[in-house]
Amino acid sequence: MPLLLHRIFPYGVTVGALTIIAVIIEVILAAQIKLLPSIMLLFSFILLVLYITGAIETAIQLFGSANVSGNCQRYVNNNQAFGVSIETLAWLQQNNICESGSSVACFLMA
């Protein structure tokens, strides 16, 4: 898998953390009656751009030219390893990478 699939999940976590921070800031400003529509529009626009960027990036990496989803199906899901061996450990790591990519795609689409 030549694409760096492991960068998808930290991006999703970062955008989620920024969303939580923005909501906390908005709640604090609303409690102080200082929340302006321009602040809401700014936060909303920034988060919308980040979410759309994440969704497009995930879609390109999972289903684009490298077809990470197909590679996961071919090399991980169809070749399950059993027993105590280095091959089983490698399969578990590859399965973890494939599942984290799929989970980020689900989180972004929800």
Secondary structure in CASP SS format (residue, H / E / C, confidence):
PFRMAT SS
TARGET T0000
AUTHOR 0000-0000-0000
METHOD secondary structure of the structure
MODEL  1
M C 1.00
P C 1.00
L C 1.00
L C 1.00
L H 1.00
H H 1.00
R H 1.00
I H 1.00
F H 1.00
P H 1.00
Y H 1.00
G H 1.00
V H 1.00
T H 1.00
V H 1.00
G H 1.00
A H 1.00
L H 1.00
T H 1.00
I H 1.00
I H 1.00
A H 1.00
V H 1.00
I H 1.00
I H 1.00
E H 1.00
V H 1.00
I H 1.00
L H 1.00
A H 1.00
A H 1.00
Q C 1.00
I C 1.00
K C 1.00
L C 1.00
L C 1.00
P H 1.00
S H 1.00
I H 1.00
M H 1.00
L H 1.00
L H 1.00
F H 1.00
S H 1.00
F H 1.00
I H 1.00
L H 1.00
L H 1.00
V H 1.00
L H 1.00
Y H 1.00
I H 1.00
T H 1.00
G H 1.00
A H 1.00
I H 1.00
E H 1.00
T H 1.00
A H 1.00
I H 1.00
Q H 1.00
L H 1.00
F H 1.00
G C 1.00
S C 1.00
A C 1.00
N C 1.00
V H 1.00
S H 1.00
G H 1.00
N H 1.00
C H 1.00
Q H 1.00
R H 1.00
Y H 1.00
V H 1.00
N H 1.00
N C 1.00
N C 1.00
Q C 1.00
A C 1.00
F C 1.00
G C 1.00
V C 1.00
S C 1.00
I H 1.00
E H 1.00
T H 1.00
L H 1.00
A H 1.00
W H 1.00
L H 1.00
Q H 1.00
Q H 1.00
N H 1.00
N H 1.00
I H 1.00
C H 1.00
E H 1.00
S H 1.00
G H 1.00
S H 1.00
S H 1.00
V H 1.00
A H 1.00
C H 1.00
F H 1.00
L H 1.00
M H 1.00
A C 1.00
END
